[in-house]
Each structure stands twice: as C-alpha cells, then as structure tokens.
Amino acid sequence: MKHWRFEVYDREGFADVHGKAVLDDIKELGIDEVTAVSSTRVFMIDGDFDEAFANRIAQELLSDTVCQECFIGRMPAPESEQKVTVIEVHLKSGVTDPVSGSVMTAISDMGKDVEQVRTARKFVIYGDITQEQRDLITKRVLANDCIEDVIYGVDSEPPSPHLSDYELELKTVELLGLSKAQLVELSKKMDLFLDEKEMLAIQDYFKSINREPTDVELETLAQTWSEHCVHKTLKSSVDLDFNGEKIKFNNLLKETVFGATQELNKDWCISVFEDNAGVIEFDESDAICFKVETHNHPSALDPYGGASTGIGGVVRDPMGTGLGAKPIANTDVFCFGMPDMKLDEVPKGVLHPRRVMKGVVAGVRDYGNRMGIPTVNGAIYFDDRYTANPLVFCGTVGMLPNDKCFKHGKTGDLVVVVGGRTGRDGIHGATFSSGSMTHEHEDIFSHAVQIGNAIVEKKVLDTLIQARDRNLFTAVTDCGAGGLSSAVGEMGEKLGVRVDLEKVPLKYSGLSYTEIWISESQERMVISVEPDKIDEVLALFSSEDVEAVVIGEFTDDKKLTLFYDGTQVGQLDMEFLHDGIPKYSRQAKWYSPNLSEPDMQEKSDYAPDLKKILSSYNVASKEWVIRQYDHEVQGNSVIKPLCGVTNDAPSDAAVVKPKFDSDKGVAISCGMNPLYGDIDPYWMALSGIDEAIRNIVCVGGNSKRIALLDNFCWGNCGKPEILGALVRASQACKDGALAFSAPFISGKDSLNNEFIMDDGTEVNIPSTLLISAVSVVDDINRCLTMDFKAAGNKICVIGVTSNELGGSHYYHVNGYKGANVPKVDLELAAKIAERVSEAINKGLVSSAHDCSEGGLAVALAEMAFAGDLGVDIDLSKLIRGEKCTRADIALFSESNSRYVLEITPDKFAEFEDFMQPLPVSYIGKVTQEKRLVVDDGRGNKVLNSDLASLKDAWQKPLAW
Amino acid sequence: MKQVNALVLRAAGINCDYETQYALELAGANAQRMHINELIKKPEILESIQILVFPGGFSYGDDIAAGKILANQVQHHLGDIVRKFIDDGKLVLGICNGFQVLVKTGILPGLAGADNKTQTVTITNNDSAKFDDRWVYLQPGTDKCVFINKDQRIYLPMAHGEGKVVTKTPEILEAIKANGHIALRYVDENGNTGDFPINPNGSMESIAGLTDSTGRVLGLMPHPERFVRKTQHPRWTRLGDDVTVDGMIIFNNAVKYVEENL
C-alpha cells in the first residue's frame, strides 16, 4: 500500500477565488498585514498504483488542466520576500469527508480500486503576522475546531485516520441503589439531560423489572424523553399568573395551538400533529405537507455544518411523512446578532454574527441547492440577544399522493435502514439541543455537530420515491434527532421491534452498540418492508448506489429489544418508553411590563427616518442571500422571492406550481416580529399570524385554505416569566387560528435558548415565534406581485391605521421601544383578509403589499422602487384610529391587517363596491415621476424623495 | 409525424431531470429519464434516441469540480458511444452541469480537426466566488447551431456557482470565436456585452454557451427548461400576454431538426 499526496492549485493567471475570499475575511478581522492568500486542495490517497497512474489521477481527475496545476507529493513552502505561513486544515478522524467517496468512485471508473481517500485544504498566507494573529485567522476564518484539525508548516503530520476495532463490552449502570442526588449526578455525568423526577421514574421502572439498566437503555430513554423529541414543556400542565389572574392549563399544547385545530376540524386537513409533517389536501389526487424545524445549537457551534444538516434534516421530514413526500420548496428564517458587532465585544466561546451568518447561508445554500429543492421564502432578523444563540429555521413543503398519506407497518415487516452510513457524528444532538449553552459548549459538545452530504440524501430521495410508487414499503420515517433510537422506537411503538445493531452499516470501525443506536449521522431513513418484497427493495436501492440493509424486524411483543452480535444489550417496554415520562406541572407568570411611549418631536420631513428604517438590517434587502439559493430548480416558480422591474424587490410570499399539468399552486409565507414580544408576547404572536396571512393573501393565496405552523424558540422556560411569555403566545395562536379559520397543522419548539457567559451572566433570546403559512392557489394566473404597475392607477389602504408604534422600526432606529404594540382586531382582520383575497382572485387588483416593519411608508417606498414608478399620497385621506393624528404615526405605525392595493381606473368602481363596508382609504395614485411624495393634507410634504436614494438605502447594508 | 425520442440522463445529484423531460415533451418529443448506471449496462438504448440531454444539477456533489466526476464516468464508460451518437448526426444538449460535463469530457468545443477527447476549455468558479441565481439575456453568436435562432435574443434564468468559461490558451479562444463555436453570449437587454451583472460570472468573451463543429451539440449555463411557460418569467405579472417563452425555442428547434433531418 502506498500513500500518495496530491496538491491542486490554480495556475498563474487564473483567479484563486477561495484564496481571495479568505483574504477578504482576514481583512475583515482587522489584520492588514496579510497581503495575499493562496489556497490549495490536498488529496491523500492510499492505494496500490504506480507513478504513471498517479500522473493520470493528477491530470485527468484531480486537476482541471485548463486552469490548475497538480503537484504530486508535498510542496515545499513557496519562496517569497515576505513572511510565509502555511496552514493545513484536515477533518478530524471520524468526520465524514463527502468528497472521499466520489473520488474513490471516480478512480475506480479509471480502472483501479483504492483503499482510502482523504482531502484537506492548505492555505499559504503572505505577510508578517504574529503567531497570535495566525491563530486568530485559523480560528475565525479557516477552521472549525469542532470538526477540523489544523497543522502548521510543511513538516507536521496530518491527523491519523485510523480507528481501532470495537469489541463487545456490555455495560450496565448501577441505578437501583442510588439516592436522588446521585441520580441527578448520574444524569449529568452521562449527558442525559434528564431531571430528578425523570431519573426517579426510570429507577422505579428498573426496580419493577428487578435489574440494573444497560447504558443503551438509559441513552434510549434520554433521547426519547428529550425536550427536542417529546416537547415536555408544551405538553405539561401550566399554572399561569397573568397580571394577577390565575389560569390553569392541563396540557398547554392541547388546549391552545392544537385545541384550535381540533375545534376548527377542517375536512381539508389530512394529518395534523401526528406525522413528521402536517398534511393538507391539494387536489383530487395529491396532498401537500409542510414542516419547519430549527437547528440552533449546532449552527452556533458550526454555522455551515449546523445549517446544512438543518436543511438536510427538515427535507427528510416530508420524505418521512405518510409513505414519503417529494419536496417541492424550502424556506429559511434566521436570527443573528448584529453583523457590525465589534470583534472585542463578541462573548467568549461565541462566533462573530457575521461569520455565523455567512456560514449559515452557505450551509443552507450548498445543501438545499444540491438537493434540487428551490428555496423560495424566508426572513432574517437581527438582535444582540441572538449573538450567542443564533436561530436557524428551515422548512420544507412536500407533495404526496392522497392514497399514500398514512403508514401501515405491521408485525413481521423488516426494519431496513436506507442511505448514509452511521458514524460518531451528532451523538447526543437531541439531548444537547434541549439544554442551555455555555461558553464551554464549543469544547464539550463538538461531537453533537453533524456533517451533511447532500448527494447521499438526493440519492435516497430519488430511490425512495420510486419505491413508494411501486408500493414496496409499508412505513417510513427519517432518522433525525436521536437517530435510530428515535426512528425505530417510534415506528415500533404500537408493535414492538427487534434490532441487530451490528448489521447497521458503519462509516468506520470502533463504534459501540450504544453509539450506533443513538448516532445522529445524516441522510438515513428507516422503512418497513414485507419480507416478500425485500429482494425487490434491495435491488432498487442498489441500482442507484444507495445502501439499504435489513437491521431487524417488527414484532408483536410491544418491546424494544436490541442485540449486538447475538447478545441482548437492551430491552424496554414500549409503553414505558413512550408514555412513562412523568407529567409535569409548571409555573408561569406574565405581568405586562410598565412601558411608556417616547416623547419624539414632530418633524417637517421624515425622509431621513424612512431611509434609516429602509437601511435597518431587518428591513434591508436580503438579495445577497436570496440569489445564493437556487429558487427556480424544478421549474415550479410562479412568484419568486425577488420581483419588480429589475428583479430585485421583495416579494410578500412565494408561489410554486408543483404539477406540470395543473395551474393550481401553493403559496408559502412567514410572519414574525420578536421586537413586539418584549412588550407583549400575546400581540406579538397574533401579529405574526396576521402577517403570515397577509403575505399569503397578497400573492393570491386562498384565504380560506390557509394552514399554519408554529415554531417557538424561547429562552430558559424554567423561569416562570419566560414560560409566561410562551403561554401568552400560545393563547394568541389559538385565538388567531380560530379567528382566521386557519388551523395549525404542525409545529416544533426549541426552548432553553439561554447562554451562560463566562462571568455567569445569563442571556436569553427574545421570545421568538415563527409563524409559517401555506395555502392553495386556485389559479396561478391570478397571482400578484407587489410592484406598482402603471402610472395613473389608484392606491388604497385597506384597514385602520392606529397609534401603534410600540416595537416599531421607527422607534427601533431612533433608540426607543414604546408601549403601544400593534394589536389585531380579530373579527375585522379575518374579514379583510378574505375580501382582499377575493378581490385579487377576481382580478380587480394590480399590485398588493402588506404593511409590516416600517408601516405604510416602507410599503409605499418598496412598491414604488419595485415598479420604478412614483407615488403621490394625501395622508389626510387615511382612515385612522384614535390618537393617530401625527404624520409620523400615520407613516410608520405598524398596525396590523393593513394592505396597500393598486387599482386600475377601469376596475375602480367595481373594486370600491366590492370592498363595502370595510375600511378602505383612497390615498393617492401612482405617478410617472420617480418620487415618493406624501402630503400631510395641509400642503406639507412630509416625504419627498427620489426612488433611487430610497432603493439605495434599502439595498446597501447587506450587499456583501 | 416522425416520433422523436429524447433521453435525459440522470446521475447522483442531477436535479433538473423532471423539468427537462417535461420541456422536451412540450416540444413534442417522447422523452424518458434514465439513470447512468442503466445506460452503462444497456448502451444500445441510445440507438433509438435522437436527442441526448445532460441536465442540470450537482452530479456527485460537484466534488473535485463541477461536473468532473460525471465527466470522468462518461469518459470511461460512455465516451465512444456518445461520440458515435454525435457522428451519427444526432443531437446532444448539456445544460448547466451538463455543459460542464460536455466541456470536461472534451466533447465541447469540439473544434474541427481536433480530437474531442481532450479538455481544452473549462468552466470554473464565478468571479464573484458565489452561487448566483439570476435572469440573463443571451445573444446568439453563430448561425450553425441547430438549437438556436441566430437573430433571436433570448432571456433565461441561470443558477450556478461555477459558470465562468475559460480556454486553455488564447489560440483556442480565437479558434472558438473564428469558427462560430460561441453559441450564446451574455448581453444586456439591448444586446450589448458588459461587466457584472451583464456577464454574471466573468466568462471569457461573455460566453454563456458553446456549440461544436457540427452545430448539433449545445452546452449552455442558463436553464431553458425553467422558462417553458409564461408564469416562469420574473416579470410576468407586469407583462400580460407580452411574453415569449424563450426556453422552448431551444427544445422546439431540437425536435424540429430531428423531424426534418433524421
């Protein structure tokens, strides 16, 4: 066996874009001494071949002979007048190297099989830097020490890839004799994240069967009972103290979010809150499903890997819904710290928000694009409190046939694991994501980071859908949090299941039976297959190079039984595993904070404020992000995330047309406003619902067929006031769902987003509720965008503008919070949504945009520069609520349920008539002159700006 | 009417196969999707096919470089068969990743008199170093490519991170230009070339697509299969009925050519 090393680099005269990108990042760190960076890819190949074949590999495979050179062996450091620093970044042993498999396949296409391929990245840094600067560059730009090792210079050896073999050693844990304190200690020691009450329940169970548990049994219980998997907080009973009033919930989720769905009892809801995604009717033959997940903690540690496995994980949810859905669209919503944060203000153990953002965007991009799923909708919010706890929400909409919406696995079916191999990656992900983060997490939980390989998942998807259409399996679920332990445990819940863990295909040797069982390695699905179909199943997957292996069988004993090499290593009763978790009762309180409105002077010109809002990170254009996502793959786009004359204005929502032969569409939107939550989480949640629905309505979605999803990301819910905010938001979800007749069909929560700094300070994220909405579009030809279409058209505002600047961006950019948070008039809001939706579907409207962050002024500005047409507004025509006398309130109030519509003169009479008796203000018209002009009705132009300067203000901040 | 058969070649990571099949069917072809493993086993299938399409995606994750592993696989298992397919007078279309494959197997630019097994052109990282999804105007640069209409400027979406066309030597670039191999150039709406974003990736000569010496092989970075109905145009809500679905020009021309010539 010979060890070969190849170094591939760009030939002189061809731009080294990776080196250039690294140089830019180094400059961003404030290190100006570096003058140039060159990057090299390193391939280390173990195989029996000669120099001639090595040359062929170098020339034909590894390098692009047009623009690259390949050096066989280890290149000496380049000679230079400047100081030269050589840094090599290798994957830690055991971390998946996605390129490795492809290169092995390619070499075998060339006629030789090789033993092993590993890759690394090498950087040569030119410039007189100190060792301290070198280490900073390594840590902040080049490598992530969770998954990568770094070597310096050209003499050090790369990390050894070799791992030892595993020999079975059955581990039992002494539990029966432990005291309460010792139980808690044990939970901590094993990273189980189980509390005293749960540990006692487990102790009781093992006392009742009269033996000590094995390690794998405890781990299985910890995974299955983790907050991440079982949502114990949302399902617990809660005593709420709301401004002194006591309210009791026996099961928070059932009585709020889920309760509304049950009460609405829509016949178009096919499967809600039970499968991996919520399923609703689409047409006579197909259904759509939608799931949104969070992947927050992993993204904080490794933004790229965390986000890519986040999207990879949520894609598997529709794939594991019913008998498998084909993904048709992805969504992404992120919350980060401020991107312009000073370097020395970044807390210890935390990555800079800009690095987090770049990494997260790249992760979603690389995984989503490779999967061939258009990423069509999203949002990004910035707040200091997200610095240590960034939030990464990823969603996937899928489509599946109506007759394949339910699983029907049965006793005797085989358990088959399909797709990626199992390694040590992601061990303890589910439990880890259920606890608070500290500055030491970076070190302790590096193994919780998972590594994605999109192409493996794409292959699984391609073959799984074929198998589904040939009726080859009876049930499917994805391996997500908790790995096989959760997936197989769930599938066998009502039956019982036996698994032979040594049969699970491994990435490398050395894994114990427990590691195999709880690993969260990506790209794995579990299917149940009738024995007489197994040959056809294995042949189908193998025909497209997807690994599928029988690892066990569903039984009828209602037990989970695990074997390794014939030795039983664990057995649990399904009933205890799934229902044995103790019931909790929790204390919550919410006392409305004592807040007041700021005293801001009236001004004669609000253009500077408008520009400040347009330039604020939350409002500013996200084009830099959007264009990195393929939002048109599958050819299904109807309303793209960017619209307008120059394809760069912000669409309210996305519409895709999932079937080639039908003009029916699916509208997808989101709503969220963490700023309101500081004032009142109840109105924050209702505002989010109202916003998501407005967005659906604006693009032409059917307001009567909207389904909602909730994603609660909250701080430490052990604290009654933080849980109180959660309860208030849950109540709002119920009220909103009922008012809009829009059921929640799926949800997920990520609690305990608290960061404990090295000085002990606790930082909780703002209470953050993401509402995602999905609706059917009856005829995509009626869809609408938000750009003004023609001069002379009339502009009207539907809804009432009130003095509701609390939590607004107008206050935010001026340094205030305020008190008058926007409320929702539930009865009126639903009527408006329905009527506007009908007006759009009747073809009466030319453009529609909702008023959200920045209020009416921002909505008008965006519509104007999107259409490259001016607008002339008379603010005195605006229908206002109480105390809404001032121009700034009218311009920037973020009152809910408001839509700005553009109507052509010939449809005006019909429109006017149709909207009766709702509050409609006819405030002005679209003009040819490219200016936004707003008169307060007394001849004062409170806004008079050219569109170019407004658009520039909006585009610049995030045009990276 | 003559039956036109098209084959859309799938592989691990290819992800534009369904919409490409649909576009071909809209143009009147009988189109099937097939995994490369199956074609390698039964290459004789190509005998009944007149249009072979390498669709877009990230074949094998674009590991090493975009399209490289698939190109290597084609070279070693299907190279002779695909070249014979072209010699038989049939059509080959490579879109995005498929274009990268055609270039990395040496099939494009396929200069007359040169062998079409050695790579002379590459498609590499965009100057912006980023994946970029945007719509671009394309000006045909030759009248010998059967897929395009010489005087008809078209508007298509592109979505790639590695789309910059580069030749190995200035002489090759000259030969490509002189012999009408530049099928499509990135231009603005008036037909003028320019810098970013008009030329979105920094391609030499603003090259967006190349054809071979026969004119029956076309590779292009933009995606014609993503513009086969009005409502895919980014401004369809502004334009009313004033939209031609430019992507169909390429598929219609291909089918028409087969009907009339094969």
Interface residues (C-beta under 8 A of the other chain):
Chain A: F14 A15 V17 H18 K20 A21 E60 L61 L62 D64 T65 V66 C67 P98 V99 S102 V103 T105 A106 D109 M110 G111 R365 N369 R370 M371 G372 N453 A454 I455 K458 K459 D462 S543 E544 D545 I626 R627 Q628 Y629 D630 H631 E632 V633 Q634 G635 N636 S637 V638 I639 K640 L642 C643 G644 V645 N647 K657 F660 I780 N781 C783 L784 T785 D787 K789 S847 G867
Chain B: R10 A12 G13 N15 C16 Y18 E19 Y22 A23 H35 N37 E38 G56 G57 F58 Y60 G61 D62 D63 I64 A65 K68 I69 N72 Q73 Q75 H76 H77 K104 Q119 T120 V121 T122 T124 N125 N126 D127 A129 K130 F131 D132 D133 R134 W135 P157 A159 V166 T167 K168 H223 E225 R226 V228 T231 Q232 P234 R235 T237 R238
